Amino acid sequence: MMKAISLRLKLDQYKRLRWLSFVEGRPMSLLIRDALDAYLREKQQPSPGQEWFWTEAWQAAEREVEADLAAGGHETFDTMEDFLKDLK
């Protein structure tokens, strides 16, 4: 789902964006969206050693678990003893 955003630009920022829009022949909204996408991609890089979590296979498994939890596929135990009894 796409959400609307509002940006408050300083006059010089607006002028530069307007000029860039003219030079590239693209609407300012697309230039802003592309800049935000690039910023978010850069900030969402995994921490070193955590790359495995973002592999497609692991993410597919995460989605499967989330769907199972949402469908009520889990049990809650009050104590560790209750949990261990259930395993038998």
VENHUZI-V112993 format. One record per residue. N is the residue number from 1. RES is the residue in one letter. SS is DSSP state (A for helix, B for strand, O for the rest). PHI is phi in radians with two decimals (none if undefined). PSI is psi in radians with two decimals (999 if undefined). Layout:
{{N;RES;SS;PHI;PSI} {N;RES;SS;PHI;PSI}}
This chain:
{{1;M;O;none;2.26} {2;M;O;-1.58;2.38} {3;K;O;-1.96;2.61} {4;A;O;-1.39;2.55} {5;I;O;-2.24;2.79} {6;S;O;-2.22;2.28} {7;L;O;-2.02;2.42} {8;R;O;-1.92;1.91} {9;L;O;-1.79;2.55} {10;K;O;-1.26;2.76} {11;L;A;-0.98;-0.75} {12;D;A;-1.17;-0.60} {13;Q;A;-1.16;-0.75} {14;Y;A;-1.09;-0.76} {15;K;A;-1.10;-0.74} {16;R;A;-1.11;-0.73} {17;L;A;-1.13;-0.73} {18;R;A;-1.11;-0.73} {19;W;A;-1.12;-0.80} {20;L;A;-1.07;-0.70} {21;S;A;-1.05;-0.75} {22;F;A;-1.15;-0.82} {23;V;A;-1.10;-0.78} {24;E;A;-1.47;-0.22} {25;G;O;1.17;0.59} {26;R;O;-2.24;2.56} {27;P;O;-1.08;2.60} {28;M;A;-1.04;-0.62} {29;S;A;-1.07;-0.66} {30;L;A;-1.25;-0.65} {31;L;A;-1.10;-0.73} {32;I;A;-1.15;-0.78} {33;R;A;-1.06;-0.78} {34;D;A;-1.10;-0.69} {35;A;A;-1.15;-0.72} {36;L;A;-1.15;-0.74} {37;D;A;-1.03;-0.79} {38;A;A;-1.11;-0.73} {39;Y;A;-1.10;-0.80} {40;L;A;-1.15;-0.70} {41;R;A;-1.05;-0.74} {42;E;A;-1.13;-0.74} {43;K;A;-1.33;-0.32} {44;Q;O;-1.70;0.27} {45;Q;O;-1.17;2.40} {46;P;O;-1.15;2.63} {47;S;O;-1.15;2.58} {48;P;O;-0.93;2.32} {49;G;O;1.58;-0.13} {50;Q;O;-1.91;0.19} {51;E;A;-1.06;-0.59} {52;W;A;-1.01;-0.61} {53;F;A;-1.11;-0.50} {54;W;A;-1.67;0.11} {55;T;O;-1.18;2.69} {56;E;A;-1.06;-0.69} {57;A;A;-1.09;-0.76} {58;W;A;-1.20;-0.71} {59;Q;A;-1.14;-0.62} {60;A;A;-1.09;-0.74} {61;A;A;-1.14;-0.68} {62;E;A;-1.08;-0.75} {63;R;A;-1.11;-0.69} {64;E;A;-1.09;-0.77} {65;V;A;-1.14;-0.77} {66;E;A;-1.06;-0.71} {67;A;A;-1.15;-0.71} {68;D;A;-1.12;-0.76} {69;L;A;-1.09;-0.74} {70;A;A;-1.12;-0.52} {71;A;O;-1.48;0.05} {72;G;O;1.53;0.28} {73;G;O;-1.42;1.04} {74;H;O;-2.72;2.83} {75;E;O;-2.19;2.66} {76;T;O;-2.05;2.38} {77;F;O;-2.09;2.46} {78;D;O;-1.37;-0.56} {79;T;O;-2.39;2.84} {80;M;A;-1.12;-0.62} {81;E;A;-1.08;-0.76} {82;D;A;-1.07;-0.73} {83;F;A;-1.08;-0.83} {84;L;A;-1.14;-0.64} {85;K;A;-1.09;-0.67} {86;D;A;-1.18;-0.48} {87;L;A;-1.21;-0.45} {88;K;O;-1.33;999}}
